Amino acid sequence: MKRFFLFLISIVLLSCENHSFIKERNKSLQDSISLFIEKANNYEIPKSKALEHLVKAESLVNSLPKDSLYFKNKIYVGFIYFNLGIKDKYKTISFELINDAIEAKDSFYLARSYSYIGDYYTDKVVLDSAVIYYQNAEKVYFGIKDNIGIGRMHVKMATAKFRARDYLGSEKSAVMALTYIRLANNKLLEYEANTSLGLACVETKDYEKADEYFQKAYKIAREENLENLGQYQSKAISLNNLGFLYLKSGKYKEALNYFNQANQDSNLKIEFPELYATILDNKAKAKLKLGDFSGLPGDFL
């Protein structure tokens, strides 16, 4: 009896030692992964060097057990591949994540992985495929009753349909997005949905509705700190959209006023250079329509 008791103690001690070893090993592994990811995400080093670090990070990630830490790291690796312009590798990793999530029976990461494939096809302007994968993600989110996830997929579908010039379809998806977003009270997605609705209404020449939706988006941008949620220059985006609406509807003075307001933030050029260029271009077009040639062709240049 004493021998058996001692045997049990030795098993428990061995089990604790193994658990401690595995825990320490995983911590060391995560530290190495984080270091390689940080190096790969450094925009100041050459792309070839960043890629070396990223390949090492990916190799270490693939040795992790298929838990939330694995999925988070692998998603991050995929994003860096995308940012480095190696988008087919991002696609491959996203498909691997789908298979891994199915194997792990993890609905949350399965839905996210479907949405990443949708983003890939949106970027490639293969928009029918993008919508299919967003719909796959939506079904999974619906199964786990994730209203934010459902709303986000409808916003993404609205964007993809808009780019495919299916403006009525885009409007319909954005309206559906708002239905779920309001249940979850997510201001960033509400801002994005109203912006999508406004853009779709501009293209269908429903200018009154477009103004209503753009004003709603602008109100959210003014009242909420969307920068904390990852959306920079939301006020400038909304002001530019309002200016674009008035430019399209032939109200050039009002358009110019909005473009001037949109261009007031001193951080705009640094934080969102593409938007800065768009506002300058739109501003120049409005001035040209008004017969005001001051600052032209400088703004176009």
Sine and cosine of phi, psi and omega as CSV:
sin_phi,cos_phi,sin_psi,cos_psi,sin_omega,cos_omega
0.00,0.00,-0.65,0.76,0.00,-1.00
-0.91,0.41,-0.67,0.74,0.02,-1.00
-0.87,0.49,-0.69,0.72,-0.02,-1.00
-0.89,0.46,-0.66,0.75,0.02,-1.00
-0.90,0.44,-0.70,0.72,0.04,-1.00
-0.89,0.45,-0.60,0.80,0.03,-1.00
-0.89,0.46,-0.68,0.74,0.02,-1.00
-0.90,0.44,-0.68,0.73,0.02,-1.00
-0.86,0.50,-0.68,0.73,-0.02,-1.00
-0.90,0.43,-0.58,0.81,0.04,-1.00
-0.91,0.41,-0.71,0.70,0.00,-1.00
-0.87,0.49,-0.72,0.69,-0.01,-1.00
-0.89,0.46,-0.66,0.75,0.01,-1.00
-0.90,0.43,-0.66,0.75,0.02,-1.00
-0.88,0.47,-0.68,0.73,0.01,-1.00
-0.90,0.44,-0.65,0.76,0.02,-1.00
-0.89,0.45,-0.69,0.73,0.02,-1.00
-0.89,0.46,-0.69,0.72,0.01,-1.00
-0.89,0.46,-0.67,0.74,0.01,-1.00
-0.91,0.42,-0.66,0.75,0.01,-1.00
-0.90,0.45,-0.71,0.71,-0.01,-1.00
-0.90,0.44,-0.67,0.74,0.01,-1.00
-0.88,0.47,-0.70,0.71,0.00,-1.00
-0.92,0.39,-0.64,0.77,0.03,-1.00
-0.89,0.46,-0.71,0.70,-0.01,-1.00
-0.90,0.43,-0.59,0.81,0.04,-1.00
-0.91,0.42,-0.70,0.71,0.02,-1.00
-0.89,0.46,-0.65,0.76,0.02,-1.00
-0.90,0.44,-0.69,0.72,0.00,-1.00
-0.91,0.42,-0.62,0.79,0.04,-1.00
-0.87,0.49,-0.67,0.74,0.01,-1.00
-0.92,0.40,-0.67,0.74,0.02,-1.00
-0.88,0.48,-0.73,0.68,-0.02,-1.00
-0.86,0.50,-0.64,0.77,-0.01,-1.00
-0.91,0.42,-0.73,0.69,0.00,-1.00
-0.92,0.40,-0.62,0.79,0.03,-1.00
-0.90,0.43,-0.68,0.73,0.02,-1.00
-0.87,0.49,-0.68,0.73,0.02,-1.00
-0.92,0.40,-0.66,0.75,-0.01,-1.00
-0.92,0.40,-0.45,0.89,-0.05,-1.00
-1.00,-0.01,0.16,0.99,0.01,-1.00
-1.00,0.07,0.94,-0.35,-0.08,-1.00
-0.96,0.29,-0.15,0.99,-0.06,-1.00
-1.00,0.03,-0.15,0.99,0.02,-1.00
-0.98,-0.18,0.36,-0.93,0.01,-1.00
-0.87,0.49,0.48,-0.88,-0.03,-1.00
-0.86,0.51,-0.64,0.77,-0.01,-1.00
-0.87,0.48,-0.63,0.78,0.01,-1.00
-0.94,0.33,-0.66,0.75,0.04,-1.00
-0.87,0.50,-0.63,0.78,-0.01,-1.00
-0.91,0.40,-0.61,0.79,0.06,-1.00
-0.85,0.52,-0.74,0.67,0.01,-1.00
-0.90,0.44,-0.62,0.78,-0.06,-1.00
-0.93,0.37,-0.64,0.77,0.04,-1.00
-0.88,0.47,-0.65,0.76,0.03,-1.00
-0.90,0.43,-0.68,0.73,0.03,-1.00
-0.87,0.48,-0.71,0.70,-0.01,-1.00
-0.87,0.49,-0.67,0.74,0.00,-1.00
-0.88,0.48,-0.67,0.74,0.02,-1.00
-0.93,0.37,-0.64,0.77,0.02,-1.00
-0.86,0.51,-0.66,0.75,-0.04,-1.00
-0.92,0.40,-0.24,0.97,0.04,-1.00
-1.00,0.00,-0.10,0.99,0.00,-1.00
-0.98,0.21,0.46,-0.89,0.16,-0.99
-0.91,0.40,0.45,-0.89,-0.10,-0.99
-0.98,0.22,0.94,0.33,0.05,-1.00
-0.88,-0.47,-0.15,-0.99,-0.09,-1.00
-0.88,0.47,-0.55,0.84,0.01,-1.00
-0.90,0.43,-0.66,0.76,0.05,-1.00
-0.87,0.49,-0.75,0.66,-0.05,-1.00
-0.90,0.44,-0.69,0.73,0.01,-1.00
-0.87,0.50,-0.72,0.69,0.00,-1.00
-0.91,0.42,-0.68,0.74,-0.05,-1.00
-0.93,0.38,-0.61,0.79,0.07,-1.00
-0.88,0.48,-0.70,0.71,0.00,-1.00
-0.87,0.48,-0.69,0.72,0.04,-1.00
-0.86,0.50,-0.69,0.72,0.02,-1.00
-0.87,0.49,-0.68,0.73,0.01,-1.00
-0.88,0.47,-0.64,0.76,-0.01,-1.00
-0.92,0.38,-0.63,0.78,0.11,-0.99
-0.83,0.55,-0.69,0.73,0.00,-1.00
-0.88,0.47,-0.72,0.69,-0.02,-1.00
-0.91,0.42,-0.47,0.88,0.05,-1.00
-0.99,0.16,-0.06,1.00,0.02,-1.00
1.00,0.04,0.11,0.99,0.02,-1.00
-1.00,-0.10,0.96,0.30,-0.22,-0.97
-0.98,0.22,-0.45,0.89,0.05,-1.00
-0.93,0.38,-0.53,0.85,0.07,-1.00
-0.93,0.37,-0.62,0.79,0.10,-1.00
-0.86,0.52,-0.67,0.74,0.02,-1.00
-0.89,0.45,-0.71,0.71,0.00,-1.00
-0.87,0.50,-0.72,0.70,0.00,-1.00
-0.89,0.45,-0.63,0.77,0.01,-1.00
-0.90,0.44,-0.64,0.77,0.06,-1.00
-0.92,0.39,-0.62,0.79,0.07,-1.00
-0.88,0.48,-0.65,0.76,0.02,-1.00
-0.89,0.45,-0.61,0.80,0.05,-1.00
-0.87,0.50,-0.76,0.65,-0.01,-1.00
-0.89,0.46,-0.67,0.74,0.00,-1.00
-0.90,0.44,-0.66,0.75,-0.01,-1.00
-0.92,0.39,-0.61,0.79,0.05,-1.00
-0.90,0.43,-0.70,0.72,0.00,-1.00
-0.90,0.44,-0.64,0.77,-0.02,-1.00
-0.99,0.12,-0.07,1.00,-0.05,-1.00
0.83,0.56,0.69,0.72,-0.03,-1.00
-0.95,-0.32,0.99,-0.14,-0.08,-1.00
-0.92,0.40,-0.60,0.80,-0.04,-1.00
-0.86,0.50,-0.78,0.63,-0.02,-1.00
-0.97,0.24,-0.40,0.92,0.11,-0.99
-0.90,0.43,-0.73,0.69,0.01,-1.00
-0.88,0.47,-0.70,0.72,0.01,-1.00
-0.88,0.47,-0.65,0.76,-0.02,-1.00
-0.91,0.41,-0.65,0.76,0.09,-1.00
-0.86,0.51,-0.66,0.75,-0.04,-1.00
-0.92,0.38,-0.54,0.84,0.03,-1.00
-0.92,0.39,-0.60,0.80,0.08,-1.00
-0.91,0.42,-0.64,0.77,0.08,-1.00
-0.86,0.51,-0.68,0.74,0.03,-1.00
-0.89,0.45,-0.63,0.77,0.02,-1.00
-0.86,0.50,-0.74,0.67,-0.03,-1.00
-0.94,0.34,-0.52,0.86,0.10,-1.00
-0.89,0.45,-0.71,0.71,0.03,-1.00
-0.88,0.48,-0.59,0.81,-0.01,-1.00
-0.99,0.12,-0.04,1.00,-0.05,-1.00
0.85,0.52,0.59,0.81,0.18,-0.98
-0.98,-0.21,0.98,0.22,-0.34,-0.94
-0.98,0.20,-0.44,0.90,0.07,-1.00
-0.92,0.39,-0.64,0.77,0.06,-1.00
-0.92,0.40,-0.63,0.78,0.02,-1.00
-0.85,0.53,-0.74,0.67,-0.04,-1.00
-0.89,0.45,-0.63,0.78,0.00,-1.00
-0.87,0.50,-0.71,0.71,-0.02,-1.00
-0.95,0.32,-0.56,0.83,0.09,-1.00
-0.90,0.44,-0.61,0.79,0.03,-1.00
-0.92,0.40,-0.61,0.79,0.07,-1.00
-0.87,0.49,-0.69,0.72,0.03,-1.00
-0.90,0.44,-0.67,0.74,-0.01,-1.00
-0.85,0.52,-0.67,0.75,0.00,-1.00
-0.88,0.48,-0.67,0.74,0.01,-1.00
-0.92,0.40,-0.71,0.71,0.03,-1.00
-0.87,0.49,-0.62,0.79,0.02,-1.00
-0.89,0.46,-0.64,0.77,0.00,-1.00
-0.90,0.44,-0.53,0.85,0.00,-1.00
-0.98,-0.20,0.18,0.98,0.07,-1.00
0.83,0.55,0.71,0.70,0.01,-1.00
-0.99,-0.17,1.00,-0.07,-0.07,-1.00
-0.91,0.41,-0.58,0.81,0.04,-1.00
-0.90,0.44,-0.70,0.71,0.02,-1.00
-0.87,0.49,-0.70,0.71,0.02,-1.00
-0.89,0.46,-0.73,0.69,0.00,-1.00
-0.88,0.48,-0.67,0.74,0.00,-1.00
-0.89,0.46,-0.64,0.77,0.01,-1.00
-0.91,0.41,-0.59,0.81,0.03,-1.00
-0.94,0.34,-0.56,0.83,0.10,-1.00
-0.90,0.44,-0.69,0.72,0.02,-1.00
-0.90,0.44,-0.64,0.76,0.04,-1.00
-0.90,0.43,-0.61,0.79,0.04,-1.00
-0.88,0.48,-0.67,0.75,0.01,-1.00
-0.91,0.41,-0.72,0.70,0.00,-1.00
-0.89,0.46,-0.68,0.73,0.00,-1.00
-0.92,0.39,-0.59,0.81,0.05,-1.00
-0.89,0.46,-0.69,0.72,0.00,-1.00
-0.92,0.39,-0.43,0.90,0.07,-1.00
-1.00,0.07,0.08,1.00,-0.01,-1.00
0.90,0.43,0.40,0.92,0.15,-0.99
-1.00,-0.05,0.98,0.20,-0.16,-0.99
-0.94,0.33,-0.59,0.81,0.04,-1.00
-0.93,0.37,-0.63,0.77,0.05,-1.00
-0.91,0.42,-0.63,0.78,0.04,-1.00
-0.89,0.46,-0.71,0.71,0.01,-1.00
-0.88,0.48,-0.68,0.73,-0.02,-1.00
-0.89,0.46,-0.68,0.73,0.00,-1.00
-0.91,0.41,-0.63,0.78,-0.01,-1.00
-0.92,0.39,-0.62,0.79,0.06,-1.00
-0.90,0.44,-0.68,0.74,0.04,-1.00
-0.89,0.45,-0.63,0.78,0.03,-1.00
-0.85,0.53,-0.72,0.69,-0.03,-1.00
-0.87,0.49,-0.57,0.82,0.01,-1.00
-0.84,0.54,-0.72,0.70,-0.04,-1.00
-0.99,0.14,-0.58,0.81,-0.02,-1.00
-0.89,0.47,-0.65,0.76,-0.01,-1.00
-0.91,0.42,-0.50,0.87,0.06,-1.00
-0.92,0.40,-0.52,0.85,-0.05,-1.00
-0.99,-0.15,-0.15,0.99,0.01,-1.00
0.81,0.58,0.82,0.58,0.02,-1.00
-0.96,-0.26,0.96,-0.28,-0.13,-0.99
-0.94,0.35,-0.56,0.83,0.01,-1.00
-0.91,0.42,-0.73,0.68,0.01,-1.00
-0.92,0.38,-0.56,0.83,0.06,-1.00
-0.90,0.44,-0.66,0.75,0.07,-1.00
-0.87,0.49,-0.73,0.69,-0.04,-1.00
-0.91,0.41,-0.64,0.77,-0.01,-1.00
-0.91,0.41,-0.69,0.73,0.04,-1.00
-0.91,0.42,-0.60,0.80,0.06,-1.00
-0.90,0.44,-0.71,0.71,0.03,-1.00
-0.88,0.48,-0.67,0.74,0.03,-1.00
-0.88,0.47,-0.69,0.73,0.02,-1.00
-0.88,0.48,-0.70,0.71,-0.01,-1.00
-0.90,0.44,-0.66,0.75,0.02,-1.00
-0.90,0.44,-0.65,0.76,-0.01,-1.00
-0.93,0.36,-0.54,0.84,0.09,-1.00
-0.87,0.50,-0.71,0.71,-0.06,-1.00
-0.94,0.34,-0.47,0.88,0.05,-1.00
-1.00,-0.02,0.12,0.99,0.04,-1.00
0.89,0.45,0.41,0.91,0.12,-0.99
-1.00,-0.05,0.96,0.26,-0.17,-0.99
-0.92,0.38,-0.52,0.85,0.01,-1.00
-0.91,0.42,-0.71,0.71,0.03,-1.00
-0.92,0.39,-0.63,0.77,0.01,-1.00
-0.86,0.51,-0.70,0.72,0.02,-1.00
-0.87,0.49,-0.66,0.75,-0.01,-1.00
-0.88,0.48,-0.73,0.68,-0.04,-1.00
-0.94,0.34,-0.65,0.76,0.03,-1.00
-0.90,0.44,-0.61,0.79,0.03,-1.00
-0.92,0.40,-0.62,0.79,0.05,-1.00
-0.89,0.45,-0.68,0.73,0.03,-1.00
-0.90,0.44,-0.66,0.75,-0.01,-1.00
-0.91,0.42,-0.61,0.79,0.03,-1.00
-0.88,0.47,-0.68,0.73,0.04,-1.00
-0.89,0.45,-0.68,0.73,-0.01,-1.00
-0.88,0.47,-0.59,0.81,0.00,-1.00
-0.96,0.29,-0.62,0.79,-0.16,-0.99
-1.00,-0.04,-0.37,0.93,-0.06,-1.00
-0.92,-0.40,0.54,-0.84,0.05,-1.00
-1.00,0.03,0.98,0.20,-0.10,-1.00
-0.95,0.32,-0.31,0.95,0.05,-1.00
-0.86,0.51,-0.58,0.81,0.02,-1.00
-0.92,0.40,-0.30,0.95,0.01,-1.00
-0.98,-0.22,0.14,0.99,0.10,-1.00
0.99,-0.12,0.05,1.00,0.01,-1.00
-0.96,-0.28,0.96,-0.28,0.01,-1.00
-1.00,-0.01,0.51,-0.86,0.10,-1.00
0.85,0.53,0.63,0.78,-0.02,-1.00
-0.90,0.43,-0.59,0.81,0.02,-1.00
-0.91,0.41,-0.68,0.73,0.01,-1.00
-0.90,0.44,-0.62,0.79,0.04,-1.00
-0.88,0.48,-0.74,0.67,-0.03,-1.00
-0.91,0.41,-0.66,0.75,0.02,-1.00
-0.91,0.42,-0.63,0.78,0.06,-1.00
-0.91,0.42,-0.65,0.76,0.02,-1.00
-0.89,0.45,-0.66,0.75,0.04,-1.00
-0.90,0.43,-0.66,0.75,0.06,-1.00
-0.89,0.46,-0.67,0.74,0.02,-1.00
-0.88,0.48,-0.65,0.76,0.05,-1.00
-0.86,0.52,-0.74,0.67,-0.03,-1.00
-0.95,0.32,-0.49,0.87,0.09,-1.00
-0.91,0.42,-0.69,0.72,0.01,-1.00
-0.92,0.40,-0.56,0.83,-0.06,-1.00
-1.00,-0.02,0.10,0.99,0.12,-0.99
0.99,0.13,0.22,0.98,0.02,-1.00
-0.98,-0.18,0.99,0.17,-0.23,-0.97
-0.95,0.30,-0.57,0.82,0.02,-1.00
-0.90,0.43,-0.71,0.70,0.02,-1.00
-0.90,0.44,-0.64,0.77,0.01,-1.00
-0.87,0.49,-0.74,0.67,-0.02,-1.00
-0.88,0.48,-0.62,0.78,0.03,-1.00
-0.87,0.49,-0.70,0.72,0.02,-1.00
-0.91,0.41,-0.66,0.75,0.00,-1.00
-0.90,0.43,-0.62,0.79,0.05,-1.00
-0.89,0.45,-0.65,0.76,0.04,-1.00
-0.91,0.41,-0.64,0.77,-0.04,-1.00
-0.90,0.43,-0.44,0.90,-0.11,-0.99
-1.00,-0.06,0.18,0.98,-0.13,-0.99
-0.99,0.11,-0.40,0.92,-0.05,-1.00
-0.96,0.29,0.85,-0.53,-0.04,-1.00
-0.92,0.39,-0.34,0.94,0.00,-1.00
-1.00,0.06,-0.14,0.99,-0.12,-0.99
-0.84,0.55,-0.74,0.68,-0.08,-1.00
-0.88,0.48,-0.57,0.82,-0.03,-1.00
-0.99,0.15,-0.71,0.70,-0.11,-0.99
-0.97,0.23,-0.50,0.86,-0.10,-1.00
-0.50,-0.86,0.94,0.35,-0.08,-1.00
-0.86,0.52,-0.54,0.84,0.00,-1.00
-0.92,0.40,-0.67,0.74,0.05,-1.00
-0.91,0.41,-0.66,0.75,0.04,-1.00
-0.83,0.56,-0.72,0.69,0.01,-1.00
-0.90,0.43,-0.64,0.77,0.00,-1.00
-0.89,0.45,-0.69,0.73,0.00,-1.00
-0.90,0.44,-0.69,0.72,0.04,-1.00
-0.86,0.51,-0.68,0.73,0.00,-1.00
-0.89,0.45,-0.73,0.68,0.01,-1.00
-0.90,0.44,-0.65,0.76,0.03,-1.00
-0.87,0.49,-0.69,0.72,0.01,-1.00
-0.90,0.44,-0.63,0.78,0.02,-1.00
-0.90,0.44,-0.68,0.73,0.01,-1.00
-0.89,0.45,-0.68,0.73,0.01,-1.00
-0.90,0.44,-0.64,0.77,0.02,-1.00
-0.88,0.48,-0.68,0.73,0.01,-1.00
-0.91,0.42,-0.49,0.87,0.00,-1.00
-1.00,0.06,-0.07,1.00,-0.04,-1.00
0.97,0.26,0.36,0.93,0.01,-1.00
-0.98,-0.19,0.95,-0.31,-0.09,-1.00
-0.99,-0.16,0.16,0.99,0.03,-1.00
-0.92,0.40,0.74,-0.67,0.00,-1.00
0.98,0.19,0.05,1.00,0.02,-1.00
-0.95,-0.30,0.59,-0.81,0.07,1.00
-1.00,0.09,0.26,0.97,-0.08,-1.00
-0.78,0.62,-0.72,0.70,-0.01,-1.00
-0.90,0.43,-0.62,0.78,0.05,-1.00
-0.90,0.44,-0.68,0.73,-0.01,-1.00
-0.91,0.41,0.00,0.00,0.00,0.00
